[in-house]
Amino acid sequence: MFFVLLFFVVVPGYLLHYYLAIDSRLIYFCGVVASLGIVAFTDARRFVPRSPYLYIGALMLGLTGSVLSEQISQFMLIVSMLCSLIIVSGFWPDLISPKGVTHINHVAVVILSLAVIGFVYHALGGPVTDTVHLYHESIARQSPLYMTTIGYVRGDFIRPASIFDEPGALSFYLVLVVCFNLALGVRKKISSLLMCTGLLTGSLAHFFLTLVYFLFTGSSLRNATKRLWILPLLFLGAVAIQSYFDVFSFYNDIYGKRLEIKDDGLSGDNRTEGTIAALNYLDRQVLLRGERERPYEDDRQIDLAANPLSPLFGYGIIIWLVYFGLEMWLLKYALMANRQVRFSALALFLILLQRPYIYNFYWTVPIVLVAYTIYKVNKNLSVCHSLRFCHGRSL
């Protein structure tokens, strides 16, 4: 439970950082040190990698990046990732146990419930209960809090973010949990709940991934349709919801306007501009050293923080190669690995295209956990068979 609360709630939970008035970097540093200490105390062999060349190669890349950029940060990014890998490998046997999987999923349901409660609260006319300052004063962003969730108004509704800084981050978190579940072949019902309810975030990526999810898990959907007795209940529920909320208005406000096709593409596409801008501003200096200052265009600062070229623009090509290598590995697994892990590999590949957060300390450990699970399950499917036996009806 320590691992789940720390790296799935406390570290990425912006709302907690604000109300506890604690520097998130301090939380992460202390959490990593404590986790490494636990791993060393319980099983010191985890510190001796079975593939030392992977660690040596990664450290050499980080060192090369730091030499070229004349900044120690590039090397520390690689060290942070390797620490995450040690922590995940040390906690992994406990995390895939029935108790570990239950903790991860119950925490996800609680976090999603906070978003749903705040969404309903606003839809019923509830006002803003507080204003949350999410970042350091130099780049502060004020975000409204609706009882239990940070939310951003779109039409008559809000896009809830729960304890995270934006709705897309909540979607990112939910998809990571679903990828973990499906790679292990457990908690399919909760995974469907997380994907469907996550549509409240208004994330276009989540919308399309939900469609892909049901394409991959169509058998469970077909089995559900056999239970015809549930259809009257669904109909009554839809009527009740419609009496309080205009469902069609919700779709139009949250998704319809963002799916409109304009001359420059989808109106809700906020990634293409940043990718094109990153290409336009790439030069030898940026390739070698990176550029932390975002460029301005027409007196407007361009967001380069969430596209496949963000690590390249921010840290240079040496550090970007690690991200690129991970993406190519995931794509290979999505196309050629065992069917058990294909959706998880594909979904992780796609969300990292949109949010390349492998160097973002809020998300590094959860990302490494999912990637490590995909690797271990594909390598040894008997893990899944034993899990199904242990979890029994909880699947």
C-alpha positions as CSV (number, residue, x, y, z in Angstrom):
1,M,0.0,0.0,0.0
2,F,3.0,2.3,0.7
3,F,4.0,2.1,-3.0
4,V,0.5,2.7,-4.3
5,L,-0.3,5.7,-2.1
6,L,3.1,7.3,-2.7
7,F,3.5,7.0,-6.5
8,F,-0.1,6.9,-7.5
9,V,-1.6,9.5,-5.2
10,V,0.9,11.6,-3.2
11,V,3.6,12.3,-5.8
12,P,1.3,13.1,-8.8
13,G,-1.5,14.6,-6.7
14,Y,-1.3,18.4,-7.2
15,L,-4.2,19.0,-5.0
16,L,-2.5,17.4,-2.1
17,H,0.7,19.4,-2.7
18,Y,-1.3,22.6,-2.5
19,Y,-3.3,21.9,0.7
20,L,-0.3,20.3,2.5
21,A,2.0,23.1,1.3
22,I,4.8,20.6,0.6
23,D,7.2,20.9,-2.3
24,S,6.4,18.0,-4.7
25,R,10.1,17.6,-5.5
26,L,10.8,17.0,-1.9
27,I,8.1,14.4,-1.7
28,Y,9.5,12.6,-4.7
29,F,13.1,12.6,-3.4
30,C,12.1,11.4,0.0
31,G,9.8,8.8,-1.5
32,V,12.5,7.4,-3.8
33,V,15.1,7.3,-1.1
34,A,12.6,5.5,1.3
35,S,11.6,3.0,-1.5
36,L,15.2,2.2,-2.4
37,G,15.9,1.6,1.3
38,I,12.9,-0.8,1.5
39,V,14.1,-2.7,-1.6
40,A,17.6,-2.9,-0.2
41,F,16.4,-4.1,3.2
42,T,14.0,-6.7,1.8
43,D,16.0,-8.0,-1.1
44,A,19.5,-6.4,-1.7
45,R,19.9,-8.6,-4.9
46,R,17.6,-6.2,-6.7
47,F,20.4,-3.7,-6.7
48,V,22.5,-6.1,-8.8
49,P,20.9,-5.9,-12.3
50,R,20.5,-9.0,-14.3
51,S,21.3,-7.0,-17.4
52,P,24.1,-4.7,-16.3
53,Y,24.8,-3.6,-19.9
54,L,21.3,-1.9,-19.9
55,Y,22.2,0.2,-16.8
56,I,25.7,0.9,-18.1
57,G,24.5,2.0,-21.5
58,A,21.8,4.2,-20.0
59,L,24.3,5.9,-17.6
60,M,26.7,6.4,-20.5
61,L,23.9,8.1,-22.5
62,G,23.1,10.3,-19.6
63,L,26.7,11.2,-19.1
64,T,27.1,12.0,-22.8
65,G,24.0,14.2,-22.7
66,S,25.4,16.1,-19.7
67,V,28.8,16.6,-21.3
68,L,27.2,18.0,-24.5
69,S,24.7,20.2,-22.7
70,E,27.1,21.2,-19.9
71,Q,24.2,20.4,-17.5
72,I,24.0,17.7,-14.8
73,S,20.2,17.4,-15.2
74,Q,20.5,15.1,-18.2
75,F,22.5,12.5,-16.2
76,M,20.2,12.8,-13.3
77,L,17.2,12.1,-15.5
78,I,18.7,8.8,-16.4
79,V,19.6,8.1,-12.8
80,S,16.0,8.8,-11.8
81,M,14.7,6.4,-14.4
82,L,17.1,3.6,-13.3
83,C,16.1,4.2,-9.7
84,S,12.4,3.8,-10.8
85,L,13.3,0.5,-12.5
86,I,15.0,-0.8,-9.3
87,I,12.0,0.3,-7.2
88,V,9.4,-1.3,-9.5
89,S,11.4,-4.5,-9.8
90,G,11.7,-4.7,-6.0
91,F,8.0,-4.0,-5.3
92,W,6.6,-5.9,-8.3
93,P,5.9,-9.3,-6.7
94,D,3.8,-7.5,-4.1
95,L,2.1,-5.3,-6.6
96,I,0.8,-8.2,-8.8
97,S,-0.5,-10.1,-5.7
98,P,-4.2,-10.1,-5.2
99,K,-3.8,-7.5,-2.4
100,G,-1.5,-5.3,-4.5
101,V,-3.8,-5.3,-7.5
102,T,-6.8,-4.6,-5.3
103,H,-5.0,-1.6,-3.7
104,I,-4.1,-0.1,-7.1
105,N,-7.7,-0.5,-8.4
106,H,-9.5,0.7,-5.3
107,V,-7.3,3.8,-5.2
108,A,-8.1,4.5,-8.9
109,V,-11.8,4.1,-8.2
110,V,-11.6,6.6,-5.2
111,I,-9.7,9.1,-7.3
112,L,-12.3,8.7,-10.2
113,S,-15.1,9.0,-7.7
114,L,-13.8,12.4,-6.5
115,A,-14.0,13.6,-10.2
116,V,-17.6,12.2,-10.6
117,I,-18.8,13.8,-7.4
118,G,-17.4,17.2,-8.4
119,F,-18.9,16.8,-11.9
120,V,-22.4,16.1,-10.5
121,Y,-22.0,18.9,-7.9
122,H,-21.3,21.4,-10.7
123,A,-24.0,20.1,-13.0
124,L,-26.5,20.6,-10.1
125,G,-25.5,24.2,-9.9
126,G,-22.8,24.0,-7.3
127,P,-20.4,27.0,-7.3
128,V,-16.6,27.1,-7.1
129,T,-15.6,26.1,-3.5
130,D,-12.0,27.2,-3.7
131,T,-9.3,28.4,-6.1
132,V,-6.2,26.2,-6.2
133,H,-2.7,27.6,-7.1
134,L,-1.1,24.7,-8.7
135,Y,2.4,25.9,-9.5
136,H,5.2,28.1,-8.3
137,E,4.3,31.7,-8.3
138,S,6.5,32.5,-11.4
139,I,4.3,30.2,-13.5
140,A,1.2,30.1,-11.3
141,R,-2.1,28.8,-12.7
142,Q,-5.3,29.3,-10.8
143,S,-7.6,26.3,-11.0
144,P,-11.2,26.2,-9.7
145,L,-12.1,23.5,-7.2
146,Y,-15.6,22.1,-7.3
147,M,-16.0,20.3,-3.9
148,T,-13.9,17.2,-4.6
149,T,-12.3,17.9,-8.0
150,I,-10.3,20.5,-9.9
151,G,-12.4,21.3,-12.9
152,Y,-12.4,23.4,-16.0
153,V,-15.7,24.8,-17.3
154,R,-16.7,23.9,-20.9
155,G,-20.2,25.0,-21.8
156,D,-22.6,23.9,-19.1
157,F,-20.3,21.3,-17.7
158,I,-16.8,20.8,-16.3
159,R,-14.0,18.6,-17.4
160,P,-13.0,17.1,-14.0
161,A,-9.3,16.4,-13.1
162,S,-9.8,15.0,-9.6
163,I,-6.6,15.5,-7.6
164,F,-4.5,16.2,-10.7
165,D,-3.6,19.4,-12.5
166,E,-5.8,18.9,-15.6
167,P,-8.4,16.5,-17.0
168,G,-5.9,14.9,-19.4
169,A,-3.7,13.9,-16.5
170,L,-6.6,12.1,-14.9
171,S,-7.2,10.3,-18.2
172,F,-3.5,9.4,-18.4
173,Y,-3.6,8.0,-14.9
174,L,-6.7,5.9,-15.6
175,V,-5.2,4.4,-18.8
176,L,-2.1,3.5,-16.9
177,V,-4.1,1.5,-14.4
178,V,-6.1,-0.2,-17.1
179,C,-2.9,-1.1,-19.0
180,F,-1.6,-2.7,-15.8
181,N,-4.8,-4.7,-15.3
182,L,-5.0,-5.9,-18.9
183,A,-1.4,-6.9,-19.1
184,L,-2.0,-9.1,-16.0
185,G,-5.4,-10.3,-17.3
186,V,-7.2,-9.2,-14.1
187,R,-9.9,-6.7,-13.0
188,K,-11.5,-6.4,-16.4
189,K,-14.8,-5.1,-15.0
190,I,-13.1,-2.3,-13.1
191,S,-11.0,-1.5,-16.2
192,S,-14.2,-1.1,-18.2
193,L,-15.6,1.2,-15.5
194,L,-12.4,3.3,-15.5
195,M,-12.4,3.7,-19.3
196,C,-16.1,4.5,-19.6
197,T,-16.3,6.9,-16.6
198,G,-13.0,8.5,-17.7
199,L,-14.9,9.9,-20.7
200,L,-16.0,12.7,-18.3
201,T,-12.5,14.1,-18.6
202,G,-13.3,15.2,-22.2
203,S,-9.9,14.0,-23.3
204,L,-9.9,13.2,-27.1
205,A,-7.1,10.7,-26.5
206,H,-9.3,8.9,-23.9
207,F,-12.3,8.9,-26.2
208,F,-10.4,7.1,-29.0
209,L,-8.6,4.8,-26.6
210,T,-11.9,3.8,-25.1
211,L,-13.0,2.7,-28.6
212,V,-9.8,0.8,-29.1
213,Y,-10.2,-0.8,-25.6
214,F,-13.6,-2.3,-26.5
215,L,-12.3,-3.5,-29.8
216,F,-9.6,-5.4,-27.9
217,T,-12.0,-6.7,-25.2
218,G,-15.0,-7.3,-27.4
219,S,-15.6,-10.7,-26.0
220,S,-16.5,-9.3,-22.6
221,L,-18.8,-6.8,-24.3
222,R,-20.5,-9.6,-26.2
223,N,-21.0,-11.6,-23.0
224,A,-22.5,-8.6,-21.3
225,T,-25.1,-8.2,-24.0
226,K,-26.3,-11.8,-23.3
227,R,-27.7,-10.5,-20.0
228,L,-30.8,-9.0,-21.5
229,W,-32.4,-8.4,-18.2
230,I,-30.1,-5.5,-17.6
231,L,-31.5,-3.6,-20.6
232,P,-34.6,-2.3,-18.8
233,L,-32.5,-1.0,-15.9
234,L,-30.1,0.7,-18.3
235,F,-33.1,2.4,-20.0
236,L,-34.6,3.6,-16.7
237,G,-31.1,4.9,-15.7
238,A,-30.8,6.8,-19.0
239,V,-34.2,8.4,-18.5
240,A,-33.3,9.4,-15.0
241,I,-30.0,11.0,-16.1
242,Q,-31.7,12.7,-19.0
243,S,-34.3,14.3,-16.6
244,Y,-31.4,16.0,-14.7
245,F,-28.8,16.5,-17.4
246,D,-29.1,17.2,-21.1
247,V,-27.0,14.3,-22.4
248,F,-26.8,15.7,-25.9
249,S,-25.7,19.1,-24.5
250,F,-23.0,17.3,-22.5
251,Y,-21.7,15.5,-25.6
252,N,-21.7,18.7,-27.6
253,D,-19.9,20.8,-24.9
254,I,-17.3,18.2,-24.0
255,Y,-16.7,16.4,-27.2
256,G,-18.7,17.7,-30.1
257,K,-17.1,21.1,-30.4
258,R,-13.6,19.5,-29.9
259,L,-14.3,17.0,-32.7
260,E,-15.2,19.7,-35.3
261,I,-13.0,19.6,-38.3
262,K,-11.6,22.9,-39.4
263,D,-9.0,24.0,-41.9
264,D,-6.2,23.3,-39.6
265,G,-7.5,20.0,-38.3
266,L,-9.6,19.0,-35.2
267,S,-10.6,22.0,-33.1
268,G,-9.7,20.0,-30.0
269,D,-6.2,19.1,-31.2
270,N,-3.7,20.9,-29.0
271,R,-0.7,18.7,-29.9
272,T,-0.1,19.3,-33.6
273,E,0.8,23.0,-33.2
274,G,3.4,22.2,-30.5
275,T,4.9,19.4,-32.6
276,I,5.2,21.6,-35.7
277,A,6.7,24.4,-33.6
278,A,9.3,22.1,-32.1
279,L,10.3,21.1,-35.6
280,N,10.6,24.7,-36.7
281,Y,12.8,25.6,-33.8
282,L,15.1,22.6,-33.9
283,D,18.7,23.5,-34.7
284,R,22.2,22.2,-33.8
285,Q,22.1,24.0,-30.5
286,V,18.8,22.5,-29.5
287,L,19.7,19.0,-30.7
288,L,22.9,19.0,-28.6
289,R,21.8,20.9,-25.5
290,G,18.1,21.2,-25.5
291,E,16.2,24.4,-24.9
292,R,14.2,24.9,-21.7
293,E,12.7,28.3,-22.6
294,R,9.5,27.9,-24.7
295,P,9.4,30.1,-27.9
296,Y,7.0,32.9,-28.5
297,E,5.0,33.5,-31.6
298,D,2.7,36.5,-32.1
299,D,3.2,37.4,-28.4
300,R,2.0,34.0,-27.4
301,Q,4.1,31.4,-25.7
302,I,3.9,28.1,-27.6
303,D,3.3,24.9,-25.5
304,L,5.9,22.4,-26.3
305,A,5.5,20.3,-23.2
306,A,3.2,17.5,-24.5
307,N,4.2,16.1,-27.9
308,P,6.7,13.4,-29.1
309,L,9.4,16.0,-29.6
310,S,9.2,17.6,-26.1
311,P,12.1,15.6,-24.7
312,L,14.1,16.4,-27.7
313,F,13.4,20.1,-27.5
314,G,13.9,20.2,-23.7
315,Y,17.0,18.0,-23.2
316,G,18.6,17.3,-26.6
317,I,18.8,14.3,-28.8
318,I,20.9,12.1,-26.5
319,I,18.2,12.0,-23.8
320,W,15.4,11.8,-26.4
321,L,16.9,8.5,-27.7
322,V,15.8,6.8,-24.5
323,Y,12.2,7.9,-25.0
324,F,12.4,7.0,-28.7
325,G,13.7,3.6,-27.9
326,L,10.9,3.0,-25.3
327,E,8.3,4.0,-27.9
328,M,9.8,1.7,-30.6
329,W,9.9,-1.2,-28.0
330,L,6.2,-0.6,-27.1
331,L,5.2,-0.5,-30.8
332,K,7.0,-3.8,-31.4
333,Y,5.2,-5.4,-28.5
334,A,1.9,-3.9,-29.7
335,L,2.4,-5.6,-33.1
336,M,4.3,-8.8,-32.3
337,A,4.1,-9.7,-28.6
338,N,1.7,-12.1,-27.0
339,R,-1.9,-11.1,-27.4
340,Q,-2.2,-10.8,-23.6
341,V,-0.1,-7.6,-23.6
342,R,-0.9,-6.0,-27.0
343,F,-3.5,-3.6,-25.8
344,S,-1.4,-2.5,-22.9
345,A,1.7,-1.9,-25.1
346,L,-0.4,-0.1,-27.8
347,A,-2.2,2.1,-25.2
348,L,1.0,3.0,-23.4
349,F,2.7,3.8,-26.8
350,L,-0.2,6.1,-27.7
351,I,-0.5,8.0,-24.4
352,L,3.3,8.5,-24.3
353,L,3.1,10.0,-27.8
354,Q,0.7,12.6,-26.4
355,R,2.3,12.9,-23.0
356,P,6.0,11.9,-23.1
357,Y,6.3,11.9,-19.3
358,I,9.0,9.4,-18.8
359,Y,11.2,12.2,-17.4
360,N,8.4,13.8,-15.4
361,F,9.0,12.7,-11.8
362,Y,5.2,12.8,-11.2
363,W,4.7,9.9,-13.6
364,T,8.1,8.1,-14.1
365,V,7.4,5.3,-11.6
366,P,3.9,4.4,-12.8
367,I,5.0,4.4,-16.4
368,V,8.0,2.2,-15.6
369,L,5.6,-0.1,-13.6
370,V,3.4,-0.6,-16.6
371,A,6.3,-1.1,-19.1
372,Y,8.0,-3.6,-16.7
373,T,4.7,-5.5,-16.3
374,I,4.3,-5.8,-20.0
375,Y,7.8,-7.1,-20.3
376,K,7.5,-9.6,-17.5
377,V,4.2,-11.0,-18.6
378,N,5.2,-11.3,-22.2
379,K,8.3,-13.1,-21.1
380,N,6.5,-15.5,-18.7
381,L,2.8,-16.0,-19.3
382,S,2.7,-18.4,-16.3
383,V,2.6,-15.2,-14.2
384,C,-0.9,-14.5,-15.6
385,H,-2.1,-18.1,-15.1
386,S,-1.1,-18.0,-11.4
387,L,-2.7,-14.6,-11.0
388,R,-6.0,-15.9,-12.4
389,F,-5.9,-18.8,-10.0
390,C,-5.0,-16.5,-7.0
391,H,-7.6,-13.8,-7.8
392,G,-10.4,-16.2,-8.6
393,R,-13.7,-14.4,-8.9
394,S,-12.1,-11.0,-8.5
395,L,-11.2,-11.0,-12.2
